[in-house]
């Protein structure tokens, strides 16, 4: 199987439309159809069910789509990391959710920069559940995760720090003056439904709370009295004056972990992990 054929199939499997896939690939539809037919003949199985109205994946096609995405991501990652390694000044890319791990991140960057031969660290600010994709396709070499909120499936990880959680409320709310709260106090507020974060697929769970993708959106909506949230204590530091953070006693602890692809052999990544675990 050639990479070209795999790219063709993934495009058709994701679009489920030969015309749209051909447009995405910048080619005519007839040679794309012939390439998919040739691939099916070589594999000895149907990958797509075609009718005059629609295109659907077979069970075998679903397997090849998953495998193909992983293979193409690995190829893209290899190209990106090879180019970075070939530069005169080595660098690595660290993915971090915007607005999180502030103090820990500062300590990590300062400690690593003091190491002999330290590479340049480029920060890639991302949103919830983007870490895996960024590490898989090579846009990032290493990432900081917050467990259990972020998925670490398929990654190697090392825990760095555990902390409690706080409820973020409008400063004018009656509960904002409390010294501590419990989860039931926060999750049962009809006037402030819990904010909803996207899942790994990008979709939001059902519920009345506002849809948010980052802390900037979240804090703005809480200040306007539209929603509330329970987040790691460090993410609630240095809040704007119209917000308040109250510790939530029975909220599960959050662990900040450093994560990297299991096949990574980059010395720069190994050095950063060593410094992080030492901290």
N, C-alpha and C positions, 0 to 999 in steps of 0.2 A: 504494500500500500504506500502510495506517495503522499507527501505532505500536501501537495496541490489537490489531490483527490479528497483528502481529509478536510481541507478548508472548504472545498465545494460542498461536501456533504453537510458539514456543520452549518453553513449558511442556509442551505435548503431546510435542514431540520429545525433551525431556529425560526425561520420565516414561515415555513409550511406553505410556501408559494414559490414556484420556480421563477416567475417573472420578477418578483421582489428580490429573490436571492441573486438572480443574474444582474440586476441593477446594482445591488450592494457590492457584487464582485467586480463590476465594471466589464461585463462580458455579455455576449448574446445568449439567449435562452437555449437554442438547439444544441450547441456544444456542451452546455451544462447538463442538459438532460442525458446526452450520450455518455458523459463522464460518470454520472450516477448509475446508469444502467450497466456500464462496464464494471464499476466497482461492485455492484450487486452480483454480477456474473462471476467475478473473481472470488468473492466471499461465499458464493453458493447459497445465498439467502436474500430474501426481500428485505429492504431497509425501510421502504416507504410504501404506503398504500395510496394509489392514485385513482381518483375519479374525476369526472368532468367538473365537479363542484369543489373538491377540496383535496388536500394532501395530509395524510396522517402518518405517524411513526409506527412501525411494527415494534414488537418487543426487542428484536435484534437491533433495530434502528435506535431505540432508546438507550441500549447499552453502548452502541458506538458513539452516540452523541455525548454521553458522559465521558467515555474514554477519550474521544476526540478533543473535547474541550480541554481536558487535563494535558493531553499531549501538546496541543497548540500553545497552551499557556506556558508549558515547560520550555518549548522552543523559543517563545518570545522572551521568557525570563533569561534563558541562556544568552541570547543575543544582547539584551540590555546589560547584564552583569559582565559579560565579556568586554563590551565597549567601555564600561566604567573601569574595569581592571586594567585596560590598555592605556589609560591616560597617564600622563607624567606624574600627577598627584593623585594618589588613591583616595577614594571617597566611598561612603556608604550612605544609604537612605534609611532613615528611621521614621516609621509611620506612627503617629500619635493622634488620638482624638482631640480635636480642637477644644481648648479650655480645661484639659485634664492633666493630672500628674505634674502640676506646676513645680512644686518644690523638689520632688524626686527627680524630675527631668533636668532641672537646673544642676542639681548635685551630680547627676550622671554625666552630663555633658562636660562640666568643669573637671571632674575626676578623669574622664577619658582624654580630654584635651591635654592634661598634664602627663600622659603616658608618652614615653619615647616612641617616635614614629607613628603617632596617632594620625588616622586619616581624617579628612574633612567630613563632618556629619551634616548631611542635608536633611532638614525636617520636612516631612510630608504630612500636613494636617489633613485629617480625614474625618468622616462621619461614622456613625454606628455601623458595625458589621462590614466595614470595607477592608479590614486588615487582611483577611484571608485572600481575597482577590489580589490585593496589592503585593502580597508576598508571593503568591502563586505565579503572577505574570511578570515578576521582576521589577515592578516599579518601586518596591521597597525591599530592603535586605533583612530588616529586623523591625519589630513592632512592640509597642507597649499595650498590653491587653488588661481589661478589668474583668476578672472572673467573679461570679458566673455570668455576667452580662454578655461578654464577648465569647464567641465560640473559639476553642483552641483545637478543634478537630483537624487532624492531619499536620499539626505543627509540633515542634519541640518547644518546651517552655521551661522557665525557671522562675519560681515565685520570688518576689522582691520585697513586698510590703503588704500588710493587711491593716484594714482600718474599718471603723464603723460608718454608719450612714446618718444623714441628716435630712429632715423635711425642709423644703424650700417653700416659704409662704410669703404673701404680701405683708409688708411690715405692719400694716394696719389691721391685720386679721387678729381676732381674739386669741388664737392659739400661738401667735408669734411671740407672746410674752412668757410662754411656759419655759421651764428649764429643761424639760424632756417630754417626749411623747412616746406613744406606742403605735404600731402599724394601724390598728383599728381606728385610732384617732384621726389618722390622715386619709385612709382609704374610704371612710364613710362620710366624707364631707360632700353633701349634694351640691353646694355652690362652687366647689373646687374639685371637679373630677380629676383623677390621676391622668397625667400626660401619657400619650401612647408613642412608643418608639418603634421604628420599622424593624421587622425581623430579617433574617439572613436573605430571604427572597426579595426584600424590598417592600413587601406589603405590611400594612398596619393591622394589629388585632382589633376586633370589634370593641366598641366602648364609647362613652360620651366625651372622654377627655380629648384635649387638643392633640393633633398630630405634630410631632417635633422631630427634627433631625440633628440638632446640635444645641449646645448650651445657650448660645446667644438667643435663639428662637425661644427656648424654654424660659429663660429669665424674663424676656419681654412679655410673654403670655402670662406668667405668674404675676408680674407687676401690674398687669391689666386686670387681674382677678378672674382669669379664664381657666386656670388649671393649677395643679401643684405636682410635686414629684419628690421622691426619696432617692437621693444620690449619694455617692461617696463623700465623706467629710471633706477631703482635700478639694473636691470640685466646687464645694460651697464656700471656700475661703475667699476673702476680699470681695464680698458681694456689694452690689450697688445699694444705696441707702434705702431704697423703697422695698427691699427684700430682707427676709430674716431666715436664718438657718437654725433649726432646733434638733438636737440629737434624738434619734429614734432608737429606744433601748432594745427592742426585739427584732430590729432589722438584721438580716444576715450580714456577716462581715464581707467586705469586698477585698479581693487580693489583686494587686498590681503584679503582672508577670511580664517578663520579656520573652518574646516568641520569635522563632525563625524557622525556615523550611528545614525539614530533617536531612535533606541531602546537601545542605550548604557546607562548602569547604573553604569559605573566604576567611583569611586570617584576620581581616579587619572586624568581621562579625564575631569571631571567637574572642578577640581582645575586648570588644565592647561588652560581651556577655560576662567575661571574667571580671571586668571592672564593676559591672552592675551587681553581680552576686557578692562582690567584696563590700559594696556599700550596704 
